[in-house]
Amino acid sequence: MALKGSTSTSEPGNDGHSHIMTISLDRNGLNRSLRTITLWLGIVSIALWVFRSNGNFLFLMLLAWLFSIAMDPPVGALAKRGWKRGSATGLVMLAVVLVFAGFIAIFGSVFFSQSVQFINALPSVISDAVKWGNDTFNLDLNSQNVISSLNVTPAQLASWTSNFSGGVVGFLTSIIGGVFQLMTALLFAFYFCADGPRLRRVIGSWLSPSAQEIFVTTWDLAVQKTGGFVMSKVILATLSFTVHAIFFATIGVPYWLAMALITGLVSQFIPTIGTYIAIMIPMLVAFFNQPLDALWVLIFALLWQQVENYVLSPRISQMTMNIHPAIAFGSVIVFANLFGPMGAVISIPLAAVLVAAVDTYGNRYELIPQLRETEALEELETETL
């Protein structure tokens, strides 16, 4: 006889007679499982709701954390010399703000006026490029269709121009709505950096001893690799911007300051294809102003890449982590889809932290003979090159 809450099936036995097999369900266990599943679904739903409702704030916290990590090396150096950590953090943050303010004071007016001119000239630049492509390669492109597909319409240009118009004063007026967010990020970056050791102790007190070891190791890796990566990229971007600005101004490239800034930032913070995009834009602008200048821009960019790759980058990037280009490029796409342009900027530092954690705690095994053979061939090819 079947129990309540169970199912019964008949199966023939070895003696030819049918026997009843009863499958019983544990109602208490089933109820516990359903409650657990419901609880986790509720937690996930609440977490998603909190993330959607506070996504902008969470992104600011992430940005503040990365900024605090970038400040940690100089703050730590000052702390070792006897400075209080709060005072050291305030000094480093003040230095960063003063450098940015100095850049705005020296180049702000020129940069924003050139940006407005460049935005207004975009349709003509695109039309000239389409005309040159049609004449050179016998294409049949319509410049208006290309402009519309690139969203460089008069309405969009008017919006861009209004955001940049008026020089420094107009720019500051246009971003006044973001001052609160900027101050929020800076405030939390100060607390993250100044109270970093205490924050680490508080979080560690909530974890078991084994989990504390993993947490401390991951924290140290994040500070070392991410901080070094950010600082090295900022230094390389500044050097690239400076030398390209001087060269572009010397040969008379239109909008030379804006072009140099694009070159410096894009080449350093967009992996793999960033170098090509960074130089392609000023080349096109130079080409339609004076075709020979585009050749000089290309030659200078190639020479600078050799200096950067073989002289500057190995020395500046000693404390950073090498990230595979595919991982870096994939992280840019993912974080750009999640957080927009700023997500693309912070994607590589976050990827550096993840790769460092995987390298530290990931299990590695001895290679089988076939894989050892391919590794030896790759090393031989590298030595040959």
Secondary structure, 3 states (H helix, E strand, C coil): CCCCCEEEEEEECCCCCEEEEEEECCHHHHHHHHHHHHHHHHHHHHHHHHHHHCHHHHHHHHHHHHHHHHHHHHHHHHHHCCCCHHHHHHHHHHHHHHHHHHHHHHHHHHHHHHHHHHHHHHHHHHHHHHHHHHHHHCCCCCHHHHHHHCCCCHHHHHHHHHHHCCHHHHHHHHCHHHHHHHHHHHHHHHHHHHCHHHHHHHHHHCCCHHHHHHHHHHHHHHHHHHHHHHHHHHHHHHHHHHHHHHHHHHHCCCCHHHHHHHHHHHHHHCCCCHHHHHHHHHHHHHHHHCHHHHHHHHHHHHHHHHHHHHHHHHHHCCCCCCCCHHHHHHHHHHHHHHHCHHHHHHHHHHHHHHHHHHHHHCCCCCCCHHHHHHHHHHHHHHHHC
